[in-house]
């Protein structure tokens, strides 16, 4: 089986009700979803701000575009579903 590169989301252990953060990483297709990865290329976060009546959700995404382009040129595939 030939190993292929995959760009995927990886959980961070610490999360609270107000903040959920995941790493955008490059890994191998045979590695676990939250296991080892080759390189971290970004961060994806969801923040829930509390207001008196309802929640306001804010999504923040930061990606190193040079490294993303490098891995896409190497043949990395983007995983469509977060794990």
CNS distance restraints for C-alpha pairs under 8 A (distance, minus, plus):
assign (resid   3 and name CA) (resid  28 and name CA) 6.46 0.50 0.50
assign (resid   3 and name CA) (resid  29 and name CA) 6.55 0.50 0.50
assign (resid   3 and name CA) (resid  30 and name CA) 7.26 0.50 0.50
assign (resid   4 and name CA) (resid  28 and name CA) 5.74 0.50 0.50
assign (resid   4 and name CA) (resid  29 and name CA) 5.64 0.50 0.50
assign (resid   4 and name CA) (resid  75 and name CA) 7.75 0.50 0.50
assign (resid   4 and name CA) (resid  76 and name CA) 6.85 0.50 0.50
assign (resid   5 and name CA) (resid  26 and name CA) 6.66 0.50 0.50
assign (resid   5 and name CA) (resid  27 and name CA) 5.70 0.50 0.50
assign (resid   5 and name CA) (resid  28 and name CA) 4.75 0.50 0.50
assign (resid   5 and name CA) (resid  29 and name CA) 6.06 0.50 0.50
assign (resid   5 and name CA) (resid  75 and name CA) 6.91 0.50 0.50
assign (resid   5 and name CA) (resid  76 and name CA) 4.53 0.50 0.50
assign (resid   5 and name CA) (resid  77 and name CA) 6.42 0.50 0.50
assign (resid   6 and name CA) (resid  26 and name CA) 5.62 0.50 0.50
assign (resid   6 and name CA) (resid  27 and name CA) 5.35 0.50 0.50
assign (resid   6 and name CA) (resid  28 and name CA) 5.76 0.50 0.50
assign (resid   6 and name CA) (resid  29 and name CA) 5.85 0.50 0.50
assign (resid   6 and name CA) (resid  76 and name CA) 5.11 0.50 0.50
assign (resid   6 and name CA) (resid  77 and name CA) 4.83 0.50 0.50
assign (resid   6 and name CA) (resid  78 and name CA) 5.82 0.50 0.50
assign (resid   6 and name CA) (resid  79 and name CA) 6.49 0.50 0.50
assign (resid   7 and name CA) (resid  24 and name CA) 6.99 0.50 0.50
assign (resid   7 and name CA) (resid  25 and name CA) 5.69 0.50 0.50
assign (resid   7 and name CA) (resid  26 and name CA) 4.54 0.50 0.50
assign (resid   7 and name CA) (resid  27 and name CA) 6.45 0.50 0.50
assign (resid   7 and name CA) (resid  76 and name CA) 6.53 0.50 0.50
assign (resid   7 and name CA) (resid  77 and name CA) 6.02 0.50 0.50
assign (resid   7 and name CA) (resid  78 and name CA) 4.74 0.50 0.50
assign (resid   7 and name CA) (resid  79 and name CA) 5.96 0.50 0.50
assign (resid   8 and name CA) (resid  24 and name CA) 5.75 0.50 0.50
assign (resid   8 and name CA) (resid  25 and name CA) 5.57 0.50 0.50
assign (resid   8 and name CA) (resid  26 and name CA) 6.42 0.50 0.50
assign (resid   8 and name CA) (resid  27 and name CA) 7.43 0.50 0.50
assign (resid   8 and name CA) (resid  33 and name CA) 7.89 0.50 0.50
assign (resid   8 and name CA) (resid  78 and name CA) 6.45 0.50 0.50
assign (resid   8 and name CA) (resid  79 and name CA) 5.41 0.50 0.50
assign (resid   8 and name CA) (resid  82 and name CA) 6.81 0.50 0.50
assign (resid   8 and name CA) (resid  83 and name CA) 7.85 0.50 0.50
assign (resid   9 and name CA) (resid  22 and name CA) 6.08 0.50 0.50
assign (resid   9 and name CA) (resid  23 and name CA) 5.55 0.50 0.50
assign (resid   9 and name CA) (resid  24 and name CA) 4.70 0.50 0.50
assign (resid   9 and name CA) (resid  25 and name CA) 6.21 0.50 0.50
assign (resid   9 and name CA) (resid  33 and name CA) 7.84 0.50 0.50
assign (resid   9 and name CA) (resid  82 and name CA) 5.62 0.50 0.50
assign (resid   9 and name CA) (resid  83 and name CA) 6.57 0.50 0.50
assign (resid  10 and name CA) (resid  22 and name CA) 5.47 0.50 0.50
assign (resid  10 and name CA) (resid  23 and name CA) 5.05 0.50 0.50
assign (resid  10 and name CA) (resid  24 and name CA) 6.34 0.50 0.50
assign (resid  10 and name CA) (resid  25 and name CA) 6.78 0.50 0.50
assign (resid  10 and name CA) (resid  33 and name CA) 6.46 0.50 0.50
assign (resid  10 and name CA) (resid  34 and name CA) 5.19 0.50 0.50
assign (resid  10 and name CA) (resid  82 and name CA) 7.93 0.50 0.50
assign (resid  10 and name CA) (resid  83 and name CA) 7.05 0.50 0.50
assign (resid  11 and name CA) (resid  21 and name CA) 6.99 0.50 0.50
assign (resid  11 and name CA) (resid  22 and name CA) 4.74 0.50 0.50
assign (resid  11 and name CA) (resid  23 and name CA) 6.40 0.50 0.50
assign (resid  11 and name CA) (resid  34 and name CA) 6.17 0.50 0.50
assign (resid  12 and name CA) (resid  21 and name CA) 6.32 0.50 0.50
assign (resid  12 and name CA) (resid  22 and name CA) 5.66 0.50 0.50
assign (resid  12 and name CA) (resid  23 and name CA) 7.03 0.50 0.50
assign (resid  15 and name CA) (resid  19 and name CA) 5.95 0.50 0.50
assign (resid  15 and name CA) (resid  20 and name CA) 5.23 0.50 0.50
assign (resid  15 and name CA) (resid  21 and name CA) 6.84 0.50 0.50
assign (resid  16 and name CA) (resid  20 and name CA) 6.51 0.50 0.50
assign (resid  17 and name CA) (resid  48 and name CA) 7.58 0.50 0.50
assign (resid  18 and name CA) (resid  47 and name CA) 5.59 0.50 0.50
assign (resid  18 and name CA) (resid  48 and name CA) 4.72 0.50 0.50
assign (resid  18 and name CA) (resid  49 and name CA) 6.67 0.50 0.50
assign (resid  19 and name CA) (resid  45 and name CA) 7.13 0.50 0.50
assign (resid  19 and name CA) (resid  46 and name CA) 5.80 0.50 0.50
assign (resid  19 and name CA) (resid  47 and name CA) 4.66 0.50 0.50
assign (resid  19 and name CA) (resid  48 and name CA) 6.39 0.50 0.50
assign (resid  20 and name CA) (resid  45 and name CA) 5.72 0.50 0.50
assign (resid  20 and name CA) (resid  46 and name CA) 5.23 0.50 0.50
assign (resid  20 and name CA) (resid  47 and name CA) 6.62 0.50 0.50
assign (resid  21 and name CA) (resid  43 and name CA) 7.26 0.50 0.50
assign (resid  21 and name CA) (resid  44 and name CA) 5.87 0.50 0.50
assign (resid  21 and name CA) (resid  45 and name CA) 4.30 0.50 0.50
assign (resid  21 and name CA) (resid  46 and name CA) 6.40 0.50 0.50
assign (resid  22 and name CA) (resid  43 and name CA) 5.97 0.50 0.50
assign (resid  22 and name CA) (resid  44 and name CA) 5.23 0.50 0.50
assign (resid  22 and name CA) (resid  45 and name CA) 6.23 0.50 0.50
assign (resid  23 and name CA) (resid  40 and name CA) 6.87 0.50 0.50
assign (resid  23 and name CA) (resid  41 and name CA) 7.82 0.50 0.50
assign (resid  23 and name CA) (resid  42 and name CA) 5.97 0.50 0.50
assign (resid  23 and name CA) (resid  43 and name CA) 4.57 0.50 0.50
assign (resid  23 and name CA) (resid  44 and name CA) 6.12 0.50 0.50
assign (resid  24 and name CA) (resid  40 and name CA) 6.10 0.50 0.50
assign (resid  24 and name CA) (resid  41 and name CA) 5.71 0.50 0.50
assign (resid  24 and name CA) (resid  42 and name CA) 4.74 0.50 0.50
assign (resid  24 and name CA) (resid  43 and name CA) 5.47 0.50 0.50
assign (resid  24 and name CA) (resid  44 and name CA) 6.89 0.50 0.50
assign (resid  24 and name CA) (resid  63 and name CA) 7.80 0.50 0.50
assign (resid  25 and name CA) (resid  37 and name CA) 6.41 0.50 0.50
assign (resid  25 and name CA) (resid  38 and name CA) 7.28 0.50 0.50
assign (resid  25 and name CA) (resid  39 and name CA) 5.70 0.50 0.50
assign (resid  25 and name CA) (resid  40 and name CA) 4.42 0.50 0.50
assign (resid  25 and name CA) (resid  41 and name CA) 5.54 0.50 0.50
assign (resid  25 and name CA) (resid  42 and name CA) 6.89 0.50 0.50
assign (resid  26 and name CA) (resid  37 and name CA) 5.84 0.50 0.50
assign (resid  26 and name CA) (resid  38 and name CA) 5.52 0.50 0.50
assign (resid  26 and name CA) (resid  39 and name CA) 5.36 0.50 0.50
assign (resid  26 and name CA) (resid  40 and name CA) 6.51 0.50 0.50
assign (resid  26 and name CA) (resid  41 and name CA) 7.31 0.50 0.50
assign (resid  26 and name CA) (resid  71 and name CA) 7.84 0.50 0.50
assign (resid  26 and name CA) (resid  76 and name CA) 7.97 0.50 0.50
assign (resid  27 and name CA) (resid  31 and name CA) 6.96 0.50 0.50
assign (resid  27 and name CA) (resid  36 and name CA) 7.04 0.50 0.50
assign (resid  27 and name CA) (resid  37 and name CA) 4.37 0.50 0.50
assign (resid  27 and name CA) (resid  38 and name CA) 5.27 0.50 0.50
assign (resid  27 and name CA) (resid  39 and name CA) 7.32 0.50 0.50
assign (resid  28 and name CA) (resid  37 and name CA) 7.17 0.50 0.50
assign (resid  28 and name CA) (resid  38 and name CA) 7.83 0.50 0.50
assign (resid  31 and name CA) (resid  35 and name CA) 6.30 0.50 0.50
assign (resid  31 and name CA) (resid  36 and name CA) 6.70 0.50 0.50
assign (resid  31 and name CA) (resid  37 and name CA) 7.90 0.50 0.50
assign (resid  32 and name CA) (resid  36 and name CA) 7.22 0.50 0.50
assign (resid  33 and name CA) (resid  83 and name CA) 5.96 0.50 0.50
assign (resid  34 and name CA) (resid  83 and name CA) 7.83 0.50 0.50
assign (resid  41 and name CA) (resid  63 and name CA) 5.90 0.50 0.50
assign (resid  41 and name CA) (resid  64 and name CA) 5.54 0.50 0.50
assign (resid  41 and name CA) (resid  67 and name CA) 6.51 0.50 0.50
assign (resid  41 and name CA) (resid  68 and name CA) 6.77 0.50 0.50
assign (resid  42 and name CA) (resid  61 and name CA) 7.48 0.50 0.50
assign (resid  42 and name CA) (resid  62 and name CA) 5.34 0.50 0.50
assign (resid  42 and name CA) (resid  63 and name CA) 4.21 0.50 0.50
assign (resid  42 and name CA) (resid  64 and name CA) 6.08 0.50 0.50
assign (resid  43 and name CA) (resid  61 and name CA) 5.84 0.50 0.50
assign (resid  43 and name CA) (resid  62 and name CA) 5.30 0.50 0.50
assign (resid  43 and name CA) (resid  63 and name CA) 6.62 0.50 0.50
assign (resid  44 and name CA) (resid  59 and name CA) 7.52 0.50 0.50
assign (resid  44 and name CA) (resid  60 and name CA) 5.85 0.50 0.50
assign (resid  44 and name CA) (resid  61 and name CA) 4.47 0.50 0.50
assign (resid  44 and name CA) (resid  62 and name CA) 6.51 0.50 0.50
assign (resid  45 and name CA) (resid  59 and name CA) 5.77 0.50 0.50
assign (resid  45 and name CA) (resid  60 and name CA) 5.14 0.50 0.50
assign (resid  45 and name CA) (resid  61 and name CA) 6.38 0.50 0.50
assign (resid  46 and name CA) (resid  57 and name CA) 6.93 0.50 0.50
assign (resid  46 and name CA) (resid  58 and name CA) 5.81 0.50 0.50
assign (resid  46 and name CA) (resid  59 and name CA) 4.59 0.50 0.50
assign (resid  46 and name CA) (resid  60 and name CA) 6.42 0.50 0.50
assign (resid  47 and name CA) (resid  57 and name CA) 5.73 0.50 0.50
assign (resid  47 and name CA) (resid  58 and name CA) 5.12 0.50 0.50
assign (resid  47 and name CA) (resid  59 and name CA) 6.35 0.50 0.50
assign (resid  48 and name CA) (resid  55 and name CA) 6.11 0.50 0.50
assign (resid  48 and name CA) (resid  56 and name CA) 5.67 0.50 0.50
assign (resid  48 and name CA) (resid  57 and name CA) 4.61 0.50 0.50
assign (resid  48 and name CA) (resid  58 and name CA) 6.42 0.50 0.50
assign (resid  49 and name CA) (resid  55 and name CA) 5.65 0.50 0.50
assign (resid  49 and name CA) (resid  56 and name CA) 5.13 0.50 0.50
assign (resid  49 and name CA) (resid  57 and name CA) 6.35 0.50 0.50
assign (resid  49 and name CA) (resid  58 and name CA) 7.78 0.50 0.50
assign (resid  50 and name CA) (resid  54 and name CA) 6.61 0.50 0.50
assign (resid  50 and name CA) (resid  55 and name CA) 4.94 0.50 0.50
assign (resid  50 and name CA) (resid  56 and name CA) 6.61 0.50 0.50
assign (resid  51 and name CA) (resid  55 and name CA) 5.77 0.50 0.50
assign (resid  51 and name CA) (resid  56 and name CA) 7.29 0.50 0.50
assign (resid  63 and name CA) (resid  68 and name CA) 7.55 0.50 0.50
assign (resid  64 and name CA) (resid  68 and name CA) 6.26 0.50 0.50
assign (resid  65 and name CA) (resid  69 and name CA) 6.04 0.50 0.50
assign (resid  66 and name CA) (resid  70 and name CA) 6.22 0.50 0.50
assign (resid  67 and name CA) (resid  71 and name CA) 6.27 0.50 0.50
assign (resid  68 and name CA) (resid  72 and name CA) 6.17 0.50 0.50
assign (resid  69 and name CA) (resid  73 and name CA) 6.11 0.50 0.50
assign (resid  70 and name CA) (resid  74 and name CA) 6.41 0.50 0.50
assign (resid  71 and name CA) (resid  75 and name CA) 6.55 0.50 0.50
assign (resid  71 and name CA) (resid  76 and name CA) 5.57 0.50 0.50
assign (resid  72 and name CA) (resid  76 and name CA) 4.91 0.50 0.50
assign (resid  72 and name CA) (resid  77 and name CA) 7.04 0.50 0.50
